[in-house]
Amino acid sequence: MPSRSSTLWTLTALLILAYPALNFVYWPEARNSGILPADGDSIDIPMFGSLLVTLIASAIVLGVAWLCFRRYNPSTRLLAFRLDRPYRSFIATVVFGVSAAILCLGALVDTIIAMPWYEYLRAEYMMLAAAWLLTLRTSWIDQRTAEEAEAEQLR
């Protein structure tokens, strides 16, 4: 894990900004390839809809990131599991770890199938989200206590 939480905040911002960017690349390519029906709706609906989804979801994403990164422990490791915090470790592993595993499995299935290049963008986004979920898991499990965080700020 990085030595500062600013790297994880950058990953969070990348996750938020990449979703509409992905849609603004994907949908024009899908239209140009001819896979969309000619008499269907405009591609503007999903493209600009992704902006709305991003605005709504970013509040949730930033809130969860803040809860996990607020007392970031720079000495943590990605596969941390604290036996002195069994409930926190188990819940974080189930919520964030299993979600990351499902996203990785979905991305793996998507990459096995031969598709046009723009179809792989979603698999790459899923891998970015899985990496973010794993950093959330580790950061939440191995957070410093309030006393340790306060002592660090005084230094």
Beta strands, then each sheet from edge to edge (+ up, - down):
end
